[in-house]
Amino acid sequence: MGVFRLHSIVANAKQLIKLNNNKHLQRDAPKGYLAVYVGEIQRKRFLVPLSFLDQPLFQDLLRRSEEEFGFNHPMGGLTIPCHEEAFVHLTTQLRTIS
């Protein structure tokens, strides 16, 4: 995957954040965090630091999200198609890296 494509995915995620903030769809999300919805069937809401957007592991999730949902996220936050346990494990790893 080229650098341009990766930059496009991150830029589109940041645009979604701005759009959601303008519409107040990210209720109770503190500044510097992004609301994401995770799960295969039942989706659970998580708050993740915006710094995760720069992490390759999280960018893989963004790519999966783009492939499955495009940029239409009706939940009011970014929808990530993965199991909740896998997401928790990944974000735990990212917190130790940061």
Phi and psi restraints in degrees (range 20) as a CNS / XPLOR table:
assign (resid 1 and name C) (resid 2 and name N)
       (resid 2 and name CA) (resid 2 and name C) 1.0 -77.3 20.0 2
assign (resid 2 and name N) (resid 2 and name CA)
       (resid 2 and name C) (resid 3 and name N) 1.0 160.7 20.0 2
assign (resid 2 and name C) (resid 3 and name N)
       (resid 3 and name CA) (resid 3 and name C) 1.0 -62.5 20.0 2
assign (resid 3 and name N) (resid 3 and name CA)
       (resid 3 and name C) (resid 4 and name N) 1.0 -38.1 20.0 2
assign (resid 3 and name C) (resid 4 and name N)
       (resid 4 and name CA) (resid 4 and name C) 1.0 -60.4 20.0 2
assign (resid 4 and name N) (resid 4 and name CA)
       (resid 4 and name C) (resid 5 and name N) 1.0 -44.1 20.0 2
assign (resid 4 and name C) (resid 5 and name N)
       (resid 5 and name CA) (resid 5 and name C) 1.0 -62.8 20.0 2
assign (resid 5 and name N) (resid 5 and name CA)
       (resid 5 and name C) (resid 6 and name N) 1.0 -43.3 20.0 2
assign (resid 5 and name C) (resid 6 and name N)
       (resid 6 and name CA) (resid 6 and name C) 1.0 -63.6 20.0 2
assign (resid 6 and name N) (resid 6 and name CA)
       (resid 6 and name C) (resid 7 and name N) 1.0 -42.9 20.0 2
assign (resid 6 and name C) (resid 7 and name N)
       (resid 7 and name CA) (resid 7 and name C) 1.0 -61.2 20.0 2
assign (resid 7 and name N) (resid 7 and name CA)
       (resid 7 and name C) (resid 8 and name N) 1.0 -38.8 20.0 2
assign (resid 7 and name C) (resid 8 and name N)
       (resid 8 and name CA) (resid 8 and name C) 1.0 -63.4 20.0 2
assign (resid 8 and name N) (resid 8 and name CA)
       (resid 8 and name C) (resid 9 and name N) 1.0 -41.3 20.0 2
assign (resid 8 and name C) (resid 9 and name N)
       (resid 9 and name CA) (resid 9 and name C) 1.0 -64.0 20.0 2
assign (resid 9 and name N) (resid 9 and name CA)
       (resid 9 and name C) (resid 10 and name N) 1.0 -46.0 20.0 2
assign (resid 9 and name C) (resid 10 and name N)
       (resid 10 and name CA) (resid 10 and name C) 1.0 -65.7 20.0 2
assign (resid 10 and name N) (resid 10 and name CA)
       (resid 10 and name C) (resid 11 and name N) 1.0 -42.4 20.0 2
assign (resid 10 and name C) (resid 11 and name N)
       (resid 11 and name CA) (resid 11 and name C) 1.0 -61.9 20.0 2
assign (resid 11 and name N) (resid 11 and name CA)
       (resid 11 and name C) (resid 12 and name N) 1.0 -41.1 20.0 2
assign (resid 11 and name C) (resid 12 and name N)
       (resid 12 and name CA) (resid 12 and name C) 1.0 -67.5 20.0 2
assign (resid 12 and name N) (resid 12 and name CA)
       (resid 12 and name C) (resid 13 and name N) 1.0 -36.0 20.0 2
assign (resid 12 and name C) (resid 13 and name N)
       (resid 13 and name CA) (resid 13 and name C) 1.0 -65.0 20.0 2
assign (resid 13 and name N) (resid 13 and name CA)
       (resid 13 and name C) (resid 14 and name N) 1.0 -41.3 20.0 2
assign (resid 13 and name C) (resid 14 and name N)
       (resid 14 and name CA) (resid 14 and name C) 1.0 -65.5 20.0 2
assign (resid 14 and name N) (resid 14 and name CA)
       (resid 14 and name C) (resid 15 and name N) 1.0 -36.8 20.0 2
assign (resid 14 and name C) (resid 15 and name N)
       (resid 15 and name CA) (resid 15 and name C) 1.0 -64.7 20.0 2
assign (resid 15 and name N) (resid 15 and name CA)
       (resid 15 and name C) (resid 16 and name N) 1.0 -39.8 20.0 2
assign (resid 15 and name C) (resid 16 and name N)
       (resid 16 and name CA) (resid 16 and name C) 1.0 -62.1 20.0 2
assign (resid 16 and name N) (resid 16 and name CA)
       (resid 16 and name C) (resid 17 and name N) 1.0 -39.4 20.0 2
assign (resid 16 and name C) (resid 17 and name N)
       (resid 17 and name CA) (resid 17 and name C) 1.0 -61.1 20.0 2
assign (resid 17 and name N) (resid 17 and name CA)
       (resid 17 and name C) (resid 18 and name N) 1.0 -47.3 20.0 2
assign (resid 17 and name C) (resid 18 and name N)
       (resid 18 and name CA) (resid 18 and name C) 1.0 -61.2 20.0 2
assign (resid 18 and name N) (resid 18 and name CA)
       (resid 18 and name C) (resid 19 and name N) 1.0 -44.4 20.0 2
assign (resid 18 and name C) (resid 19 and name N)
       (resid 19 and name CA) (resid 19 and name C) 1.0 -60.8 20.0 2
assign (resid 19 and name N) (resid 19 and name CA)
       (resid 19 and name C) (resid 20 and name N) 1.0 -45.8 20.0 2
assign (resid 19 and name C) (resid 20 and name N)
       (resid 20 and name CA) (resid 20 and name C) 1.0 -65.7 20.0 2
assign (resid 20 and name N) (resid 20 and name CA)
       (resid 20 and name C) (resid 21 and name N) 1.0 -39.0 20.0 2
assign (resid 20 and name C) (resid 21 and name N)
       (resid 21 and name CA) (resid 21 and name C) 1.0 -64.9 20.0 2
assign (resid 21 and name N) (resid 21 and name CA)
       (resid 21 and name C) (resid 22 and name N) 1.0 -38.9 20.0 2
assign (resid 21 and name C) (resid 22 and name N)
       (resid 22 and name CA) (resid 22 and name C) 1.0 -66.4 20.0 2
assign (resid 22 and name N) (resid 22 and name CA)
       (resid 22 and name C) (resid 23 and name N) 1.0 -32.2 20.0 2
assign (resid 22 and name C) (resid 23 and name N)
       (resid 23 and name CA) (resid 23 and name C) 1.0 -92.7 20.0 2
assign (resid 23 and name N) (resid 23 and name CA)
       (resid 23 and name C) (resid 24 and name N) 1.0 0.9 20.0 2
assign (resid 23 and name C) (resid 24 and name N)
       (resid 24 and name CA) (resid 24 and name C) 1.0 57.0 20.0 2
assign (resid 24 and name N) (resid 24 and name CA)
       (resid 24 and name C) (resid 25 and name N) 1.0 32.5 20.0 2
assign (resid 24 and name C) (resid 25 and name N)
       (resid 25 and name CA) (resid 25 and name C) 1.0 -81.5 20.0 2
assign (resid 25 and name N) (resid 25 and name CA)
       (resid 25 and name C) (resid 26 and name N) 1.0 -19.4 20.0 2
assign (resid 25 and name C) (resid 26 and name N)
       (resid 26 and name CA) (resid 26 and name C) 1.0 -93.4 20.0 2
assign (resid 26 and name N) (resid 26 and name CA)
       (resid 26 and name C) (resid 27 and name N) 1.0 63.7 20.0 2
assign (resid 26 and name C) (resid 27 and name N)
       (resid 27 and name CA) (resid 27 and name C) 1.0 -55.9 20.0 2
assign (resid 27 and name N) (resid 27 and name CA)
       (resid 27 and name C) (resid 28 and name N) 1.0 138.0 20.0 2
assign (resid 27 and name C) (resid 28 and name N)
       (resid 28 and name CA) (resid 28 and name C) 1.0 60.6 20.0 2
assign (resid 28 and name N) (resid 28 and name CA)
       (resid 28 and name C) (resid 29 and name N) 1.0 16.0 20.0 2
assign (resid 28 and name C) (resid 29 and name N)
       (resid 29 and name CA) (resid 29 and name C) 1.0 -86.6 20.0 2
assign (resid 29 and name N) (resid 29 and name CA)
       (resid 29 and name C) (resid 30 and name N) 1.0 115.2 20.0 2
assign (resid 29 and name C) (resid 30 and name N)
       (resid 30 and name CA) (resid 30 and name C) 1.0 -66.5 20.0 2
assign (resid 30 and name N) (resid 30 and name CA)
       (resid 30 and name C) (resid 31 and name N) 1.0 157.9 20.0 2
assign (resid 30 and name C) (resid 31 and name N)
       (resid 31 and name CA) (resid 31 and name C) 1.0 -56.5 20.0 2
assign (resid 31 and name N) (resid 31 and name CA)
       (resid 31 and name C) (resid 32 and name N) 1.0 134.9 20.0 2
assign (resid 31 and name C) (resid 32 and name N)
       (resid 32 and name CA) (resid 32 and name C) 1.0 93.4 20.0 2
assign (resid 32 and name N) (resid 32 and name CA)
       (resid 32 and name C) (resid 33 and name N) 1.0 2.9 20.0 2
assign (resid 32 and name C) (resid 33 and name N)
       (resid 33 and name CA) (resid 33 and name C) 1.0 -126.6 20.0 2
assign (resid 33 and name N) (resid 33 and name CA)
       (resid 33 and name C) (resid 34 and name N) 1.0 157.7 20.0 2
assign (resid 33 and name C) (resid 34 and name N)
       (resid 34 and name CA) (resid 34 and name C) 1.0 -124.8 20.0 2
assign (resid 34 and name N) (resid 34 and name CA)
       (resid 34 and name C) (resid 35 and name N) 1.0 133.2 20.0 2
assign (resid 34 and name C) (resid 35 and name N)
       (resid 35 and name CA) (resid 35 and name C) 1.0 -83.0 20.0 2
assign (resid 35 and name N) (resid 35 and name CA)
       (resid 35 and name C) (resid 36 and name N) 1.0 129.2 20.0 2
assign (resid 35 and name C) (resid 36 and name N)
       (resid 36 and name CA) (resid 36 and name C) 1.0 -127.6 20.0 2
assign (resid 36 and name N) (resid 36 and name CA)
       (resid 36 and name C) (resid 37 and name N) 1.0 150.7 20.0 2
assign (resid 36 and name C) (resid 37 and name N)
       (resid 37 and name CA) (resid 37 and name C) 1.0 -114.3 20.0 2
assign (resid 37 and name N) (resid 37 and name CA)
       (resid 37 and name C) (resid 38 and name N) 1.0 125.8 20.0 2
assign (resid 37 and name C) (resid 38 and name N)
       (resid 38 and name CA) (resid 38 and name C) 1.0 -125.8 20.0 2
assign (resid 38 and name N) (resid 38 and name CA)
       (resid 38 and name C) (resid 39 and name N) 1.0 139.7 20.0 2
assign (resid 38 and name C) (resid 39 and name N)
       (resid 39 and name CA) (resid 39 and name C) 1.0 141.7 20.0 2
assign (resid 39 and name N) (resid 39 and name CA)
       (resid 39 and name C) (resid 40 and name N) 1.0 155.2 20.0 2
assign (resid 39 and name C) (resid 40 and name N)
       (resid 40 and name CA) (resid 40 and name C) 1.0 -80.7 20.0 2
assign (resid 40 and name N) (resid 40 and name CA)
       (resid 40 and name C) (resid 41 and name N) 1.0 -47.1 20.0 2
assign (resid 40 and name C) (resid 41 and name N)
       (resid 41 and name CA) (resid 41 and name C) 1.0 -115.0 20.0 2
assign (resid 41 and name N) (resid 41 and name CA)
       (resid 41 and name C) (resid 42 and name N) 1.0 -64.7 20.0 2
assign (resid 41 and name C) (resid 42 and name N)
       (resid 42 and name CA) (resid 42 and name C) 1.0 -87.9 20.0 2
assign (resid 42 and name N) (resid 42 and name CA)
       (resid 42 and name C) (resid 43 and name N) 1.0 119.4 20.0 2
assign (resid 42 and name C) (resid 43 and name N)
       (resid 43 and name CA) (resid 43 and name C) 1.0 -97.9 20.0 2
assign (resid 43 and name N) (resid 43 and name CA)
       (resid 43 and name C) (resid 44 and name N) 1.0 136.0 20.0 2
assign (resid 43 and name C) (resid 44 and name N)
       (resid 44 and name CA) (resid 44 and name C) 1.0 -112.5 20.0 2
assign (resid 44 and name N) (resid 44 and name CA)
       (resid 44 and name C) (resid 45 and name N) 1.0 142.4 20.0 2
assign (resid 44 and name C) (resid 45 and name N)
       (resid 45 and name CA) (resid 45 and name C) 1.0 -88.1 20.0 2
assign (resid 45 and name N) (resid 45 and name CA)
       (resid 45 and name C) (resid 46 and name N) 1.0 132.5 20.0 2
assign (resid 45 and name C) (resid 46 and name N)
       (resid 46 and name CA) (resid 46 and name C) 1.0 -128.0 20.0 2
assign (resid 46 and name N) (resid 46 and name CA)
       (resid 46 and name C) (resid 47 and name N) 1.0 151.2 20.0 2
assign (resid 46 and name C) (resid 47 and name N)
       (resid 47 and name CA) (resid 47 and name C) 1.0 -107.1 20.0 2
assign (resid 47 and name N) (resid 47 and name CA)
       (resid 47 and name C) (resid 48 and name N) 1.0 126.4 20.0 2
assign (resid 47 and name C) (resid 48 and name N)
       (resid 48 and name CA) (resid 48 and name C) 1.0 -123.1 20.0 2
assign (resid 48 and name N) (resid 48 and name CA)
       (resid 48 and name C) (resid 49 and name N) 1.0 145.1 20.0 2
assign (resid 48 and name C) (resid 49 and name N)
       (resid 49 and name CA) (resid 49 and name C) 1.0 -64.8 20.0 2
assign (resid 49 and name N) (resid 49 and name CA)
       (resid 49 and name C) (resid 50 and name N) 1.0 143.3 20.0 2
assign (resid 49 and name C) (resid 50 and name N)
       (resid 50 and name CA) (resid 50 and name C) 1.0 -60.8 20.0 2
assign (resid 50 and name N) (resid 50 and name CA)
       (resid 50 and name C) (resid 51 and name N) 1.0 -22.9 20.0 2
assign (resid 50 and name C) (resid 51 and name N)
       (resid 51 and name CA) (resid 51 and name C) 1.0 -61.8 20.0 2
assign (resid 51 and name N) (resid 51 and name CA)
       (resid 51 and name C) (resid 52 and name N) 1.0 -21.9 20.0 2
assign (resid 51 and name C) (resid 52 and name N)
       (resid 52 and name CA) (resid 52 and name C) 1.0 -64.2 20.0 2
assign (resid 52 and name N) (resid 52 and name CA)
       (resid 52 and name C) (resid 53 and name N) 1.0 -24.1 20.0 2
assign (resid 52 and name C) (resid 53 and name N)
       (resid 53 and name CA) (resid 53 and name C) 1.0 -61.0 20.0 2
assign (resid 53 and name N) (resid 53 and name CA)
       (resid 53 and name C) (resid 54 and name N) 1.0 -24.3 20.0 2
assign (resid 53 and name C) (resid 54 and name N)
       (resid 54 and name CA) (resid 54 and name C) 1.0 -88.9 20.0 2
assign (resid 54 and name N) (resid 54 and name CA)
       (resid 54 and name C) (resid 55 and name N) 1.0 -6.6 20.0 2
assign (resid 54 and name C) (resid 55 and name N)
       (resid 55 and name CA) (resid 55 and name C) 1.0 -87.5 20.0 2
assign (resid 55 and name N) (resid 55 and name CA)
       (resid 55 and name C) (resid 56 and name N) 1.0 129.9 20.0 2
assign (resid 55 and name C) (resid 56 and name N)
       (resid 56 and name CA) (resid 56 and name C) 1.0 -55.0 20.0 2
assign (resid 56 and name N) (resid 56 and name CA)
       (resid 56 and name C) (resid 57 and name N) 1.0 -39.0 20.0 2
assign (resid 56 and name C) (resid 57 and name N)
       (resid 57 and name CA) (resid 57 and name C) 1.0 -63.0 20.0 2
assign (resid 57 and name N) (resid 57 and name CA)
       (resid 57 and name C) (resid 58 and name N) 1.0 -41.1 20.0 2
assign (resid 57 and name C) (resid 58 and name N)
       (resid 58 and name CA) (resid 58 and name C) 1.0 -72.6 20.0 2
assign (resid 58 and name N) (resid 58 and name CA)
       (resid 58 and name C) (resid 59 and name N) 1.0 -34.0 20.0 2
assign (resid 58 and name C) (resid 59 and name N)
       (resid 59 and name CA) (resid 59 and name C) 1.0 -63.2 20.0 2
assign (resid 59 and name N) (resid 59 and name CA)
       (resid 59 and name C) (resid 60 and name N) 1.0 -31.9 20.0 2
assign (resid 59 and name C) (resid 60 and name N)
       (resid 60 and name CA) (resid 60 and name C) 1.0 -62.0 20.0 2
assign (resid 60 and name N) (resid 60 and name CA)
       (resid 60 and name C) (resid 61 and name N) 1.0 -40.9 20.0 2
assign (resid 60 and name C) (resid 61 and name N)
       (resid 61 and name CA) (resid 61 and name C) 1.0 -64.9 20.0 2
assign (resid 61 and name N) (resid 61 and name CA)
       (resid 61 and name C) (resid 62 and name N) 1.0 -38.1 20.0 2
assign (resid 61 and name C) (resid 62 and name N)
       (resid 62 and name CA) (resid 62 and name C) 1.0 -62.8 20.0 2
assign (resid 62 and name N) (resid 62 and name CA)
       (resid 62 and name C) (resid 63 and name N) 1.0 -40.2 20.0 2
assign (resid 62 and name C) (resid 63 and name N)
       (resid 63 and name CA) (resid 63 and name C) 1.0 -63.3 20.0 2
assign (resid 63 and name N) (resid 63 and name CA)
       (resid 63 and name C) (resid 64 and name N) 1.0 -43.6 20.0 2
assign (resid 63 and name C) (resid 64 and name N)
       (resid 64 and name CA) (resid 64 and name C) 1.0 -62.3 20.0 2
assign (resid 64 and name N) (resid 64 and name CA)
       (resid 64 and name C) (resid 65 and name N) 1.0 -40.1 20.0 2
assign (resid 64 and name C) (resid 65 and name N)
       (resid 65 and name CA) (resid 65 and name C) 1.0 -63.4 20.0 2
assign (resid 65 and name N) (resid 65 and name CA)
       (resid 65 and name C) (resid 66 and name N) 1.0 -43.8 20.0 2
assign (resid 65 and name C) (resid 66 and name N)
       (resid 66 and name CA) (resid 66 and name C) 1.0 -62.9 20.0 2
assign (resid 66 and name N) (resid 66 and name CA)
       (resid 66 and name C) (resid 67 and name N) 1.0 -42.4 20.0 2
assign (resid 66 and name C) (resid 67 and name N)
       (resid 67 and name CA) (resid 67 and name C) 1.0 -63.1 20.0 2
assign (resid 67 and name N) (resid 67 and name CA)
       (resid 67 and name C) (resid 68 and name N) 1.0 -40.4 20.0 2
assign (resid 67 and name C) (resid 68 and name N)
       (resid 68 and name CA) (resid 68 and name C) 1.0 -83.6 20.0 2
assign (resid 68 and name N) (resid 68 and name CA)
       (resid 68 and name C) (resid 69 and name N) 1.0 -41.4 20.0 2
assign (resid 68 and name C) (resid 69 and name N)
       (resid 69 and name CA) (resid 69 and name C) 1.0 -113.7 20.0 2
assign (resid 69 and name N) (resid 69 and name CA)
       (resid 69 and name C) (resid 70 and name N) 1.0 -7.9 20.0 2
assign (resid 69 and name C) (resid 70 and name N)
       (resid 70 and name CA) (resid 70 and name C) 1.0 65.3 20.0 2
assign (resid 70 and name N) (resid 70 and name CA)
       (resid 70 and name C) (resid 71 and name N) 1.0 -135.5 20.0 2
assign (resid 70 and name C) (resid 71 and name N)
       (resid 71 and name CA) (resid 71 and name C) 1.0 -118.6 20.0 2
assign (resid 71 and name N) (resid 71 and name CA)
       (resid 71 and name C) (resid 72 and name N) 1.0 26.6 20.0 2
assign (resid 71 and name C) (resid 72 and name N)
       (resid 72 and name CA) (resid 72 and name C) 1.0 -103.7 20.0 2
assign (resid 72 and name N) (resid 72 and name CA)
       (resid 72 and name C) (resid 73 and name N) 1.0 106.9 20.0 2
assign (resid 72 and name C) (resid 73 and name N)
       (resid 73 and name CA) (resid 73 and name C) 1.0 -123.7 20.0 2
assign (resid 73 and name N) (resid 73 and name CA)
       (resid 73 and name C) (resid 74 and name N) 1.0 87.0 20.0 2
assign (resid 73 and name C) (resid 74 and name N)
       (resid 74 and name CA) (resid 74 and name C) 1.0 -68.8 20.0 2
assign (resid 74 and name N) (resid 74 and name CA)
       (resid 74 and name C) (resid 75 and name N) 1.0 -10.6 20.0 2
assign (resid 74 and name C) (resid 75 and name N)
       (resid 75 and name CA) (resid 75 and name C) 1.0 -74.9 20.0 2
assign (resid 75 and name N) (resid 75 and name CA)
       (resid 75 and name C) (resid 76 and name N) 1.0 -11.3 20.0 2
assign (resid 75 and name C) (resid 76 and name N)
       (resid 76 and name CA) (resid 76 and name C) 1.0 94.2 20.0 2
assign (resid 76 and name N) (resid 76 and name CA)
       (resid 76 and name C) (resid 77 and name N) 1.0 3.2 20.0 2
assign (resid 76 and name C) (resid 77 and name N)
       (resid 77 and name CA) (resid 77 and name C) 1.0 -155.6 20.0 2
assign (resid 77 and name N) (resid 77 and name CA)
       (resid 77 and name C) (resid 78 and name N) 1.0 173.0 20.0 2
assign (resid 77 and name C) (resid 78 and name N)
       (resid 78 and name CA) (resid 78 and name C) 1.0 -64.9 20.0 2
assign (resid 78 and name N) (resid 78 and name CA)
       (resid 78 and name C) (resid 79 and name N) 1.0 128.5 20.0 2
assign (resid 78 and name C) (resid 79 and name N)
       (resid 79 and name CA) (resid 79 and name C) 1.0 -98.5 20.0 2
assign (resid 79 and name N) (resid 79 and name CA)
       (resid 79 and name C) (resid 80 and name N) 1.0 125.0 20.0 2
assign (resid 79 and name C) (resid 80 and name N)
       (resid 80 and name CA) (resid 80 and name C) 1.0 -114.9 20.0 2
assign (resid 80 and name N) (resid 80 and name CA)
       (resid 80 and name C) (resid 81 and name N) 1.0 120.2 20.0 2
assign (resid 80 and name C) (resid 81 and name N)
       (resid 81 and name CA) (resid 81 and name C) 1.0 -84.2 20.0 2
assign (resid 81 and name N) (resid 81 and name CA)
       (resid 81 and name C) (resid 82 and name N) 1.0 85.0 20.0 2
assign (resid 81 and name C) (resid 82 and name N)
       (resid 82 and name CA) (resid 82 and name C) 1.0 -156.0 20.0 2
assign (resid 82 and name N) (resid 82 and name CA)
       (resid 82 and name C) (resid 83 and name N) 1.0 165.7 20.0 2
assign (resid 82 and name C) (resid 83 and name N)
       (resid 83 and name CA) (resid 83 and name C) 1.0 -69.2 20.0 2
assign (resid 83 and name N) (resid 83 and name CA)
       (resid 83 and name C) (resid 84 and name N) 1.0 143.8 20.0 2
assign (resid 83 and name C) (resid 84 and name N)
       (resid 84 and name CA) (resid 84 and name C) 1.0 -56.9 20.0 2
assign (resid 84 and name N) (resid 84 and name CA)
       (resid 84 and name C) (resid 85 and name N) 1.0 -42.3 20.0 2
assign (resid 84 and name C) (resid 85 and name N)
       (resid 85 and name CA) (resid 85 and name C) 1.0 -62.6 20.0 2
assign (resid 85 and name N) (resid 85 and name CA)
       (resid 85 and name C) (resid 86 and name N) 1.0 -41.0 20.0 2
assign (resid 85 and name C) (resid 86 and name N)
       (resid 86 and name CA) (resid 86 and name C) 1.0 -65.9 20.0 2
assign (resid 86 and name N) (resid 86 and name CA)
       (resid 86 and name C) (resid 87 and name N) 1.0 -38.9 20.0 2
assign (resid 86 and name C) (resid 87 and name N)
       (resid 87 and name CA) (resid 87 and name C) 1.0 -65.2 20.0 2
assign (resid 87 and name N) (resid 87 and name CA)
       (resid 87 and name C) (resid 88 and name N) 1.0 -44.8 20.0 2
assign (resid 87 and name C) (resid 88 and name N)
       (resid 88 and name CA) (resid 88 and name C) 1.0 -61.4 20.0 2
assign (resid 88 and name N) (resid 88 and name CA)
       (resid 88 and name C) (resid 89 and name N) 1.0 -42.5 20.0 2
assign (resid 88 and name C) (resid 89 and name N)
       (resid 89 and name CA) (resid 89 and name C) 1.0 -62.3 20.0 2
assign (resid 89 and name N) (resid 89 and name CA)
       (resid 89 and name C) (resid 90 and name N) 1.0 -46.4 20.0 2
assign (resid 89 and name C) (resid 90 and name N)
       (resid 90 and name CA) (resid 90 and name C) 1.0 -63.3 20.0 2
assign (resid 90 and name N) (resid 90 and name CA)
       (resid 90 and name C) (resid 91 and name N) 1.0 -45.4 20.0 2
assign (resid 90 and name C) (resid 91 and name N)
       (resid 91 and name CA) (resid 91 and name C) 1.0 -68.0 20.0 2
assign (resid 91 and name N) (resid 91 and name CA)
       (resid 91 and name C) (resid 92 and name N) 1.0 -30.8 20.0 2
assign (resid 91 and name C) (resid 92 and name N)
       (resid 92 and name CA) (resid 92 and name C) 1.0 -63.3 20.0 2
assign (resid 92 and name N) (resid 92 and name CA)
       (resid 92 and name C) (resid 93 and name N) 1.0 -43.4 20.0 2
assign (resid 92 and name C) (resid 93 and name N)
       (resid 93 and name CA) (resid 93 and name C) 1.0 -61.2 20.0 2
assign (resid 93 and name N) (resid 93 and name CA)
       (resid 93 and name C) (resid 94 and name N) 1.0 -43.4 20.0 2
assign (resid 93 and name C) (resid 94 and name N)
       (resid 94 and name CA) (resid 94 and name C) 1.0 -65.4 20.0 2
assign (resid 94 and name N) (resid 94 and name CA)
       (resid 94 and name C) (resid 95 and name N) 1.0 -34.4 20.0 2
assign (resid 94 and name C) (resid 95 and name N)
       (resid 95 and name CA) (resid 95 and name C) 1.0 -66.6 20.0 2
assign (resid 95 and name N) (resid 95 and name CA)
       (resid 95 and name C) (resid 96 and name N) 1.0 -32.5 20.0 2
assign (resid 95 and name C) (resid 96 and name N)
       (resid 96 and name CA) (resid 96 and name C) 1.0 -76.6 20.0 2
assign (resid 96 and name N) (resid 96 and name CA)
       (resid 96 and name C) (resid 97 and name N) 1.0 -25.5 20.0 2
assign (resid 96 and name C) (resid 97 and name N)
       (resid 97 and name CA) (resid 97 and name C) 1.0 -74.4 20.0 2
assign (resid 97 and name N) (resid 97 and name CA)
       (resid 97 and name C) (resid 98 and name N) 1.0 -40.9 20.0 2
